[in-house]
Amino acid sequence: MSDKEDISSRNDRSSQIRNELAQLYNEQTEFYRNGARAKHMETEIAEYEKRRERIRGLFAELDELRKATGPR
């Protein structure tokens, strides 16, 4: 893979991550709009926790992509 293709691939992945993060943030916001955690069912809380961990993983992946791209 050429450098140009590699950069394009990282940019595409960064865009995918940003889109997924936006969706996850919307879902997390909706969770809070629906009331305090005490009002949620255990399954809803479990889904919230899964999204939270996914968000952390995506930020870690973005950080790795940023490091691979180097300073601009």
PLY file of the C-alpha trace (Angstrom):
ply
format ascii 1.0
element vertex 72
property float x
property float y
property float z
element edge 71
property int vertex1
property int vertex2
end_header
0.00 0.00 0.00
1.38 3.40 -0.93
1.71 6.21 1.60
-1.16 8.05 -0.10
-3.44 5.00 0.12
-2.43 4.43 3.74
-3.29 8.02 4.69
-6.58 7.77 2.81
-7.40 4.54 4.65
-6.64 6.15 8.04
-8.76 9.18 7.12
-11.65 6.88 6.13
-11.35 4.98 9.41
-11.21 8.24 11.37
-14.43 9.35 9.68
-16.08 6.01 10.49
-15.03 6.33 14.13
-16.33 9.90 14.37
-19.68 8.81 12.92
-19.95 5.91 15.34
-18.99 8.16 18.26
-21.72 10.62 17.31
-24.27 7.80 17.27
-23.06 6.44 20.61
-23.14 9.89 22.21
-26.72 10.34 21.02
-27.67 7.02 22.60
-25.89 7.91 25.85
-27.66 11.29 25.92
-31.01 9.57 25.41
-30.23 7.27 28.33
-29.82 10.30 30.60
-32.86 12.06 29.18
-34.94 9.04 30.16
-34.15 9.54 33.84
-31.74 8.70 36.58
-29.90 5.38 36.47
-32.08 4.08 39.30
-35.09 4.28 36.94
-33.48 2.15 34.24
-33.76 -1.60 33.91
-30.62 -3.70 34.37
-30.50 -4.44 30.64
-30.55 -0.70 29.83
-27.73 -0.07 32.28
-25.75 -2.96 30.75
-26.22 -1.45 27.27
-25.09 1.93 28.60
-21.94 0.33 30.01
-21.24 -1.46 26.70
-21.54 1.84 24.83
-19.27 3.54 27.35
-16.59 0.89 26.83
-16.99 1.11 23.07
-16.53 4.89 23.24
-13.31 4.40 25.20
-12.06 1.89 22.64
-12.86 4.20 19.75
-11.00 7.07 21.36
-7.99 4.79 21.87
-8.15 3.81 18.20
-8.36 7.45 17.14
-5.31 8.19 19.27
-3.38 5.39 17.54
-4.41 6.71 14.13
-3.29 10.20 15.14
0.09 8.86 16.26
0.51 6.92 13.02
-0.25 10.04 10.99
2.26 12.12 12.92
2.29 15.86 13.55
0.74 18.14 10.99
0 1
1 2
2 3
3 4
4 5
5 6
6 7
7 8
8 9
9 10
10 11
11 12
12 13
13 14
14 15
15 16
16 17
17 18
18 19
19 20
20 21
21 22
22 23
23 24
24 25
25 26
26 27
27 28
28 29
29 30
30 31
31 32
32 33
33 34
34 35
35 36
36 37
37 38
38 39
39 40
40 41
41 42
42 43
43 44
44 45
45 46
46 47
47 48
48 49
49 50
50 51
51 52
52 53
53 54
54 55
55 56
56 57
57 58
58 59
59 60
60 61
61 62
62 63
63 64
64 65
65 66
66 67
67 68
68 69
69 70
70 71
